[in-house]
Amino acid sequence: MFSLDVAQALRNHGVIRLKVYPTISHKIIEILLPLLSQHNPEQFKDYLVIVSEKRAKWIYTT
């Protein structure tokens, strides 16, 4: 039997959007690694995180 928990189905694992220019690997790693090392994966659930060199904006998505 298949059961669906609607609340669980609506949750997302989180999205990280990077605003980096120029878009080269070195710049992306420079911004992304500190963010990932300061937060555990659970903190990203249900959030859109917009990250630039100067700041990170967390937007709750549900």
Secondary structure, DSSP 8 states (H G I E B T S, - for coil): -----HHHHH----EEEE--SS--HHHHHHHHHHHHHHS-GGGGTTEEEEE-SS-EEEEE--
